[in-house]
């Protein structure tokens, strides 16, 4: 089934988050150290992805144009409003805790190259190996995130399944319209652009910057437009 990998990924996040709730009695100093370690690992992962670009000008232009669009639409504000709504429904004791957990982990699980590559593999070839691997990684990190950030992590499974599921379903038809060379170039530049966003997420987790990463998400779509335009007009 096309959506098998996506469903497994969502369930992994949910189950791991429930486990994380059971191991929340972690000393505050230890939580801080764990979050700093995660932040460093996320930054290193992002740097590795960003360096894969063959045409970094596409990455820069996509981030600028995507940032303008994202700020106009205010995607970050929308995600935060969803988080605040969840807080009210659940009666969270600490204001902003669920919203922060939801937004942070949603971005981490959605922005990564594995989310798109895995969903494409599921749709194009019926191969769920990448998403199974991502499920294990997301599950492990969800335990840590839930134990430190709280219950908001579990709700990130919803946008992850909608996002990856949508890509997988689209991929079942995309190979009829998109040349292989364009798809290969898009994956390379998308990976690099996603890497920059992941670096920003790591800096946010470490508390070094407060980048509105969600407002940069349209840059992924801009990469697709620019790669396609360069292919047909070059």
Protein Blocks (a to p, Z undefined) as FASTA:
>chain_A
ZZlmmmmmmmmmmmmmmmmmmmmmccfklmmmmmmmmmmmmmmmmmmmmmmpfblmlmmm
mmmmmmmmmmmnommlmmmmmmmmmmmmnopabghklmmmmmmmmmmmmmpmklmmmmmm
mmmnopaklmmmmmmmmmmmmmmmmmmnojklmmmmmmmmmmmmmmmmmmmmmmmmmcfk
lmmmmmmmmmmmmmmmmmmmmmmmnomaccdfklmmmmmmmmmmmmmmmmmmZZ
